[in-house]
Amino acid sequence: MTSARPVGYFGRLRRGRSPIRRPVRAGQSAAMKNFLGFVSFVLLAQGAGGILHEVTGGRFKLWTVVQRIGFLDGYEVYACVLLLVLGVAVGAASDAVGRRG
């Protein structure tokens, strides 16, 4: 019988650290957190603005992008909900980067 030993990716033995995690410099994680926070804000604002545009009958048409994309005709609400969900996910990733770094 073979002994159980820890196996990493593609059957290689793990030695110390995982091959995915690399050391990051101090400024990199703060910059990444700020960038992801900005992307999260834009996604949330576009999703919320698109839903408000649909609910109010077009009052928020200046700053919504989803209504200007032609192939999304009829699916604007679904696209806006998707933007909201992606915004929350990117915001959670931003918090995770902030805690890790």
C-alpha positions in Angstrom: 0.0 0.0 0.0 1.1 3.5 -0.6 1.3 6.1 2.1 -1.0 9.1 2.0 1.0 12.2 1.2 -0.1 15.7 0.4 -0.4 16.2 -3.3 -0.6 19.6 -4.9 -1.7 20.7 -8.4 -1.2 18.1 -11.2 0.1 15.5 -8.8 3.2 17.4 -7.6 4.2 17.4 -4.0 3.7 20.6 -2.1 6.8 22.2 -0.7 6.2 25.0 1.7 4.0 27.6 0.0 1.3 27.1 -2.7 2.5 28.0 -6.2 -0.4 30.4 -6.6 0.4 32.8 -3.7 3.2 35.2 -4.4 4.6 37.8 -2.0 3.2 41.2 -2.7 4.7 44.6 -2.0 3.0 46.8 0.5 1.8 49.4 -2.0 0.4 46.8 -4.4 -2.3 45.5 -2.2 -3.5 49.0 -1.3 -3.6 50.0 -5.0 -5.5 46.8 -5.9 -8.0 47.4 -3.1 -8.6 51.0 -4.3 -9.0 49.8 -7.9 -11.4 47.0 -7.0 -13.3 49.4 -4.8 -13.7 51.8 -7.7 -14.8 49.1 -10.1 -17.3 47.9 -7.5 -18.7 51.4 -7.2 -19.1 51.8 -11.0 -20.8 48.4 -11.3 -23.2 49.1 -8.4 -24.0 52.6 -9.7 -24.7 51.4 -13.2 -26.9 48.5 -12.0 -28.9 50.7 -9.6 -29.1 53.5 -12.2 -30.4 51.1 -14.8 -33.0 49.7 -12.5 -34.1 53.2 -11.6 -34.3 54.0 -15.3 -36.6 51.1 -15.9 -38.8 51.8 -12.8 -39.2 55.6 -13.3 -39.7 55.4 -17.1 -36.5 56.9 -18.3 -35.6 59.7 -15.8 -32.1 58.4 -15.2 -31.0 58.1 -18.9 -27.9 60.3 -18.7 -25.6 58.0 -16.7 -26.8 54.5 -17.5 -24.9 52.5 -20.0 -27.0 49.4 -20.2 -29.9 51.1 -22.0 -27.6 52.3 -24.7 -26.4 48.8 -25.7 -28.5 47.6 -28.6 -28.3 43.8 -28.1 -29.6 44.1 -24.6 -33.1 45.3 -25.7 -35.7 43.6 -23.6 -33.1 42.3 -21.1 -32.1 45.6 -19.4 -33.4 44.7 -16.0 -31.6 41.3 -16.0 -28.4 43.0 -17.1 -28.7 45.6 -14.3 -29.3 43.0 -11.7 -26.2 41.2 -13.0 -24.2 44.4 -12.6 -25.4 44.7 -9.0 -24.4 41.2 -8.2 -21.0 41.7 -9.9 -20.5 44.9 -8.0 -21.2 43.2 -4.7 -18.8 40.3 -5.6 -16.0 42.7 -6.7 -16.6 44.7 -3.4 -16.2 41.5 -1.4 -13.0 40.7 -3.4 -11.8 44.2 -2.6 -12.3 43.6 1.1 -10.5 40.3 0.9 -7.5 41.9 -0.8 -7.5 44.6 1.9 -7.4 41.9 4.7 -4.7 39.8 3.0 -2.3 42.6 2.2 
